[in-house]
């Protein structure tokens, strides 16, 4: 098979900074990337024996379940994601939207196949919103439940304490994580070190548990238990639910730090702890209600609950930040309306805060805790969204490897079928919990998916209506030769959604005020399907003549459009506009429904509602409000 060369920036990083930089990035990755998968020992093995579909704690069952769990980590995390999926980077960035954009940008496919790839990529991204709601709920709740082990009398405080912790977590988000982010790595390092030691102590007491590393025990378990064994796979999958985060956060840290941290610390610590929990269950089957805390000595229970709660908060923070990033990417790619996005760090571009996403997550997460009442019940709702996303990632990876990299088809087909069987097995097992709560992330994913498609299709329909009511730039420039309007001294910028068309705001201004400024620039912001646009391509200025300019500003889906930066770059290419003297003209469309089209009525009304509540262009592009003139338009779709 052909492999892609490593990205140039990775070679520069390694050559310039060497071991010290690699160690620093690995520690940072530890705190951000591995929190979700690292806190799975709190509930994963427990759900196999004590959950809704739990099986009896017998010697054979413990070895079989543990074997399945260990090989899930090996095949899904180590082999599928760290070895193969992470090769599919979009200019160094990972994640399902970056993978989808990579396919769209480089694929020559048209028609239904292209639509299918985009649709499943968007649906996979939408499912992560459901995951972002459930992960903080189940992680924090499972950690706080240790309180009832310390003092059963405080059992009634578990839910209130969990709600308090989650509320504080979401209320803190607008401050950003720059100040406390430095603590994430050391805390998670301590977490992995301790859970590894706890597991090792129990393994030394019952070393026979190490036989579970043999895959035969897992296969034998499935063959012996039939349907019930298959249903237990839904609980086994809880051990790998953070695997998608490894790929999504690749752009922040690079491949090597993530791989190194997994191999040297995370994977060994998880293996030791899961083996330790298995050894505990063989000795004390009655500990199946919470085998993780069963490993903890009584004198260390209180500090362990505190450490576990801290680790789950950090894991939740990574998922919450991931939802913010996903929302920003969807906005830039044109699948969600403009929303307020606040940058919380001057040094780290990726640290953002999206209020609308934050409050939605907060309400949903606290509602889940109150509604389900325990981490065991929440576990039934967990996993189906992630299994579906992993299956979609496998499908998208197939098209990248086949069409972009030209891998050997026979070998590629074998590999994809192998991973698809694993993904489908876990997805099918998770779907057996549909009536027990697994419906929730699917409903959330479907709702977000509908919003994304409605906004994208609605914008296409709206732009088509505006295009039919205006002139092309070429037609407008020719009309000026026939009849020159009154020109007044000054500089004006008109924002336009189509660089080849005259914005309606200009035509309305000319029709009603009979005047144009002496210097006029048409500004078009183009969202590219790459993470970041290089400086040489960011801004392109075209002189149209007679004081008219066309400026196309390009930015990636991980960048934020900055009007001041664009003007400064354009001035270097001959624009010569003074920011303090510019008048900004914008169109503000009022959308009404009624026109016949392919979009059904309820989706038109949904699009109109989203458009009314979208952030104004003035706020989104950070335009000086005192220099903005908005011109209202009535548009029927």
Buried (B, 14 or more C-beta within 10 A) or exposed (E): EEEEEBBEEBEEBBEEEEEEBBBBBBBBBBBBBBBBBBBBBBBBBBBBBBBBBBBEBEEEBBBBBBBBBBBBBBBBBBBBBBEBBBBBBBBBBBBBBBBBBBBBEBBEBEEEEBEEBBBBBBBBBBBBBBBBBBBBBBBBBBBBBBBBBBEEEEEEBBBEBBBBBBEEBBEEBEEBBEEBBEEBBEBBBEBBEBBBBBBBBBBEEBEEBBEBBBBEBBBBBBEEBEEEBBBBBBBBBBBBBBBBBBBBBBBBBBBBBBBBBBEEBBBBBBBBBBBBBBBBBBEEBEBBBBBBBBBBEEEEBBEBBEBBBBBBBBBBBBBBBBBBBBBBBBBBBBBBBBBEBEEBBEEBEBBBBBBBBBEBBBEBBBEBBEEBEBBBBBBBBBBBBBBBBBBBBBBBBBBBBBBBBEBEEEEBEEBBEBBBEBBEBBBBBBBBBBEBBBBBBBEBBBEBBEBBBBBBBBBEBBBEBBBEEBBEBEEBBEEBEEEEBEBEEBBBBBBBBBBEBBBBBBBBBBEEEEEBBEBBBBBBBEBBBBBBBEEEEBBBBBEBEBBBBBBBBBBBBBBBBBBEBBBBBBBEBEBEBEBEEBBBBBBEBEBEBEEEBEBEEEBBBBBBEBBEEBBBBBEBBEBEEEBBEBBEBEBEB
